[in-house]
Amino acid sequence: MLIKRPADIPSSEITDKRLYLNRREFVRAAAGTVAAAATAVLGTEAVLQASQAAAHKRKLSGVKSSPLSASEKPNTWEQITTYNNYYEFGTDKDSPSELATNLKTEPWTVTVDGECNKKAAYHLEDVLKGETLEDRIYRHRCVEAWSMVIPWVGFPLANFIKRCEPTSKAKFVEFTTLYDPMQMPGTHLPPAFGGLRWPYVEGLRMDEAMHPLTILAVGLYGEILPNQDGAPIRLHVPWKYGFKSIKSIVKIRFVEKQPLNTWQDQQAREYGFYANVNPNVDHPRWSQATERRIGEFFKRKTLMFNGYGDQVASLYAGMDLKANY
């Protein structure tokens, strides 16, 4: 995002690399006939009892369908796992799938701190303990005017927050991702050349974090989360831009004051704290009125709150959504 593009070629006009590299797929996409690979999620328990899957990695068990899922067909496994934003592994969309393969995700610990009664270093097994995993088919919108529909597997963030027993002073939740230069080559890139200041930090207002749409995701398509998609545990907030959904979480902190998230710290003129999808507010370098779904040729209109307005608009009643972008 920090690497400047020519002003006359906005990101939203750039054809998906995987379309122009594959002429047949491009023709099918232009005709609106790209097939979506969406199948039912299988399983019987949680991540801890996952078994080897023949197709990709390991199947999750005990996964239930969620009534909160979108009705649209998901993008394919290949699209979801090879077209990613994960700057710790490079700024190109295909870099994470190439460079994140050896990321060590077991064992994994999430530290909980700040304004709460249950401060602790939770092993991933403890985070998942007692949770029923749900298949959540959510629209995923990137700030650069491209989108996907992804069948996440996860559970409500609110469940874990309640277990941490935040105090009355906790008004926001701050998340921090893994920072490991030995495993993450993208962290070697300095800010002057498109890198970020590490570690990556994000935040939500408490009512946003407690909303039932907000999840901690541990898988997709019924399988454990691939490294390039934020393994082993990531946030997903479907009505916000994708950069708000922090990957590979190692710390959750309950705070009284609004945290400074990474992109706001990096470029406050372009990225605010809320990151709500708003087609009426243009990014300084491109329009956000339309989007192109990966795997499609024609654009579609961007929906307010990414199409989740009926569920979340009340969270922002009375707010100036142009000032609070």
N, C-alpha and C positions, 0 to 999 in steps of 0.2 A: 504493500500500500504506500510505502514511503518512496518507492522508486518512481520518479516522475515519468509520465507518459506524455507524448506530444499533445498539445492542447486540442488539436483538431481530431484526435482519435480517442474518445472517451472509452473507459474500460467496458462500458455496457455495449459498445459496438464491436468488440473484439470477439470473433468466433471461437468457441471452445476448441482448444488445441486438438482434442481427441476426435472432433468432428472433421476438421480439415485434414487431419492425417489419414482418415479413413473415408474415402470418397463414397463408398457404398452406404456407410452409416450416415454420412452427411445428406445424401439423397433421401434416405428413409426419414431422417429428421425433418427435412424441408417439407416432405409430404405428410408429416404428422403421423408416421407409422412406426416410430421406434417402439419396440415392445418393452414393457416394464416387467421386471422380474420380481413380483411380489407373491410370496407364498406364506402360508400360515406358520406361525412360530411353534416349535416343538418344546417339550420338556416336562420335567417333574420336580426339580428342587432349585437350588441356587448355584451361584458361581462355584462354590466350594466343591460341589459334586459333579462339575462339568466333565464330560468325556470327550475323547478325540472325535472330531468330525471329519468325514471323508472329504468334503468339499473345500473347506477353507481352514478353520482352526479348531475351536472347541465349541460344542453346543452348550447353551444354557438350559437349565431345566426349571420346571415349575413356572414357566412364563404364561401369564394370562393376558388376554386382549383387554385393552382399555377403552371405555366408552368415550374417552376424550380424544381418541385418534381422529385424524382427518380422513376424509373419504377418498382422497386422491391416491392414485397408484404410486408407489415408491419408485425412486430411481433404482438403477441396477446396483448390485454389489460392486461391480467394477467402477462405475462412476463415483460412487460414494467413497470408495477406498483409494482412488487414484487422482482425485481432484480436490485437494485439501489446502486449507490455510493452517499452517503450523510453523510459525517463523523460527522456532527453535531448531527446525530441520531444513530451513531455507525458505526463500521468498517465492520461488516458483511453485505453481500448483502441484506439480508432479514430484517435487523434491521430498516431501514427507514420506510418500510411499516407497521411495528408493532408499532413503537415509535413516528411517526410523525402525527398520526391521530388527535391529539388535537391542533396542531399548529394553532394559531390564525392568519388568513390571511386577516381579514376584521375588521376595516379599514386598509389600507396599504399606506405608504408614501415612495416616492423615492426622496431623496435629490440630487439636481444637484448643483455642485460647481466647482471651479477652473477657468480655462481660457475660460470663456464663458460670453455672455452678459445677458443670462436669468437664473441666479442663482435663485433657488426656491426650496421649498418643494412641490413636486407634489403629489397629491392624485392619486391613481391608475386610478380613473376615468379621471383625467386630462391627464395622460400618454396615455390613450386609446382614448381620444377624437378625433374624426374625422378620426380614422384609420379604414381601411378595413382589417379585419382578413382574413388570407389565410391559406389554408391547405397545409403544406409543408412536404412532405414525404421525410425524410432525413436519410441517413446512419449515425449511431452513433457508434463511435469507441472508446472503452476504452483502455487505455494504457496497460492493462493486457491481451491483445490479445483476447478479446471477443467483439462481436459487436451485434447491433440490427438495424432494420429499423423502424423508429418511425414516425407516422403521427402527427407532431407538428402542432399546430395552433398558428399563430403569425403574426407579421408585421415587415418590415425591420427596423433594428436599425437606419439606415441612416435617416429615417423619423423623429425620435425623436431627433437625433443629430442636424438636421437642425433647429428644433424648438428651441433648446437651444442656437443657434448662437455662436458656438465656435470661439475664436479669432485665429489670425494667429500663436499664440504661442502654440496652442493645437496640439501636435504631437501624443499624445496617449490618450486613454480613460481607466480610472481605474474604476473597479466595486468592490463594497463591499457587502457582504451578511449579512443577519440578524445574530446578535450574541445575544442570549438570553438563558443563562444557565438555567433559570427556565423552559423553554420549550424544551430545547435541551440537553438531557442527555449526548450525545456524547462529548460535550464541556468540560465535567468534566474529561475526560481522558487526563493525562499529555503527552507531547511529548515523553517522555522516554518510554511510554507504547503504542505508536501508535497514540496518539492524535496530533493535530496540534496547531499552534499558531493562536489564533482567534483575530478578525474576519477573515473570508476567503476573500482573495483579488485576483482579476484577472485583466488582462489588454490586450488591443489590440492596435496595431498601428492604426493610424487614417484611413489609406486606407483599412485595414482589417475590421474595424468597419463600414465603409461606403459601403462595398461590398454588392450587393443585396442578396447574399446568407445568410448573417448574419442577424439573427432575434432576436427579443424579443418575447419569446414564453409565451402564457398565457393559453394554453390548449393542449390536444392531443385527437385524435379520436373524435373530435368535441365536447368535453366536457371540462369544466374548469380544469385547471391543478391540479392533485392530489398533496397533500402536499409532499409526498415522492419524487415526480419528480420536485420539486422546486417551488411550489406555493408561491405567486400568479403570479410571473413574473420572468423569467429566461432568460439567454442568450443561444443561440445555434449557434455554428460556425461549420458547418458540415465537413469541411476539416481538422479540428483539433481534437485532442484527447478529450474525453468527459470531463476531468477535467477542460478544458478551458471554458466550458459552465456553468458559475457560476449560482447558484440557489438563489431563494428568495432575489432578489436584493433590497437593501435599499439605496444605494448611487451610483451615477455616477459622476465621477470627471474628468475634462479635464486637462491634465498635459503636461508640456513641455518635461519632461524626462521620460524614460521608467520606468514604475512602477515595483516594486518587487512583483511578484505574489506568492501566498502562497506556492505552491509546489517547486518553485525555491528557495524560502527562506528556506524551510525545507530540501531539498535534491538537491542542485544545480547540483551535478554530474549525477543525474538521470532525472531531469526535468528542461528544459530550459524555456525561455520566450515564444518561438513561438509555441511549442507543435504541429507542423504540423505532420500529419501521414506520416511517411517515412519508407517504408519497408526495406530500405538499411541501416538504422541506428538501431542497436540493443539496446534495453534497457539493462543496465548493468546486469540485472537479468533474462532476457528472450529475445528470438528472436521476432522480429516484422514482420518477413517475411510472416507469416500466421496468420489467425484469425479463431475463431470458433464463428459462429453466434448462439446466444441463440435460442434453439429449434432445432438445427442441431447437428449431430454427427461428420460428416467429416469437416475437415478444408478447408478453401479456401485461395487463395493468397491475401495478403494485397495489396491494390491499392495505388499508390502514391497519396498524398493529398486526401486519402479516396475515390478516384474515381472522384474527382472534379478538376483534373489537368487542363483540358481545360479551366475552368473558372477562376482559381486562380493562376496558375503557374507564370503568368506574374508579380504578386505581389512580387515575390522573385527572379526575374531575376538578375543574377550576384552574388547572395549570396551563400556562402558555406553552404549548407543545413545540413552538418554533424556537422559543428561548431555551426551553429545557429539552434539547435534542439528544 
